[in-house]
Amino acid sequence: MNKMKGISMKFVVTFDIGTTAVKGVLVSSEGKIVYSKSKEITTIFDKNFKEQNPDDWYNSFCEISGEMLALGINKEDILGIIMSGQMQDLIMVDKYGRSIDNAILYSDGRASKEADFISNLIGVEEIRKSTGNNFDGTMPFAKLLWLKNNKPNICSKINSILISSKDYCIARLTGKYATDLTSASTSGMMDIRKKEFNTSWLNKVGINSDFLPNLYSPAEVVGEVTEEASQESGYNVGTKVYAGIGDAGATTLASGIKYSG
């Protein structure tokens, strides 16, 4: 592709941090796709366990970003970075914002016993009424209790948990621990009407609710690219990073469904 220096145009950097690949698309302010690239990522299978290394997501993000920026666009013309990503994961990060273990994926149902325990403790109808979802071993809440029961050494290092794969990239870019309301609705912990986490539920099972990320609407700015992230990704310090949305929410909007009914 030809170099784009001298072209007066604004851009939005978009990514989908998916299950099989990280996909990046540079979109112009005119709605045209200027560049796109996909990079495959590896899923780790161990019996019924399904995991991925969160650093694979971020490293792929940085690699694709480097190729985008090599087109020669003016970095000052990038209006922001916004992403979608797989939901219902359990991603554990330390006080430095780095992953401390593989992410437990949405399709991993290892926490069925913990899900039954939580359901009996809180009540199936109460959970369904509050979250709008059935509750089983794939829910991050149940996985978090599984982690507490089976990997206490990992649990003791947690500073924050994240729910969507793109949340990890946002954390690495901005130093902020956040998720969007759509992703949070699949956590098994959020009241979908109040749009807040049921922190009392975590307290009942002995889990620190301070682990939970901050909640944002998809179009809200979470933070800006830090100096460290600028060196890793190539974007200017201060580039806006938006909360984005879980992939199911993005797919729903893309299919043209905007209103109830």
PyMOL commands that set and color helices and strands:
alter all, ss='L'
color gray80, all
select helices_A, chain A and resi 54-69+75-77+112-122+124-131+140-150+152-155+165-174+181-184+199-204+209-211+227-233+247-254
alter helices_A, ss='H'
color red, helices_A
select strands_A, chain A and resi 11-17+21-28+33-40+44-46+49-52+78-85+91-93+103-104+160-162+178-180+190-191+196-197+214-216+221-224+240-242+245-246
alter strands_A, ss='S'
color yellow, strands_A
deselect
rebuild
show_as cartoon
